[in-house]
Every structure is written in C-alpha cells, then in structure tokens.
Amino acid sequence: MRNQEGFTLIEIIAVLVLLGILAAVAVPRYFDMQTEAKAKATKAQVAEIKSNLNMGYAKAVLNGTSSITGATVLDEAGFGTGGTLTMGTSPDLWAVTLSSTDNAVTIKITARDGDTAYNNGGGDVWNVPTSSAVTAPPTP
C-alpha cells in the first residue's frame, strides 16, 4: 500500500458546511451592526447641530436680542437663513436641511457622503427656550 496524505472528501465537506453556517450567522449580524452604526452617527450629527443652536441662542441672549426666533438662532449659530447645507469636512460631508419657525428649528439629515442610509426620517426639532426661562444679563 502506498502512503497517501491529504483530506478525505467527508472532511472537506464538513469544513465547508461549518463555514457556511458561520457565514449565515455572521453576515446578517454585520449588516445589522452597520445599520445601527449609521443611525447612531446620524443622532450624533443632530446632537452637534443642536449644540450649535444652543450656542446661537446664548449669543442672542447675550446680545440683548428682544425677540428670539428660530431664524435668529440659526443666524447667530452661523447657519445663515438655513435651507439645505453641506456640513463637515471631507470625507465626512453631511447633507442637512435646516428650517425655522418662530419658536423652533427643524433639523433633517438626508445623507452622509452620498449615502442616504444616514438620515433621521422626518427630522428632529430644536425648540427655542421660552423667554421667561432665560433673562439677559444686567448691563454694566
């Protein structure tokens, strides 16, 4: 008898079946994690914009603006009149739409670097704090 080396057909099939099972479990989990990461990145971007709006509101209060509206806050935060903006730096460019009313700013994210899976649906709302909640500092 010759000394034969190598794997038998049964061993090869067993390994392929195990790899197939692992792939069937791991691939869907990978895509779920990818979707979850995109949703969390979008929430983080919305939180950053809301932080900027809070700073804009604080600037308006410190400037002594008498009637603070969503448009005032957008302008003070550096967003101008709002509309569709591209925010961030390459390769992290966000497509954002900001719209204002008298007492709120709506933040809608539609894409990141052209990937439309980064979105926050109908948008998030940042409300202008009521004037009774904050008063301007005394003038020196």
Secondary structure, 3 states (H helix, E strand, C coil): CCCCCCCCHHHHHHHHHHHHHHHHHHHHHHHHHHHHHHHHHHHHHHHHHHHHHHHHHHHHHHCCCCCCCHHHHHHHCCCCCCEEEEEEECCEEEEEEEEECCCEEEEEEEEECCECCCCCCCCEEEECCCCCCCCCCCCC
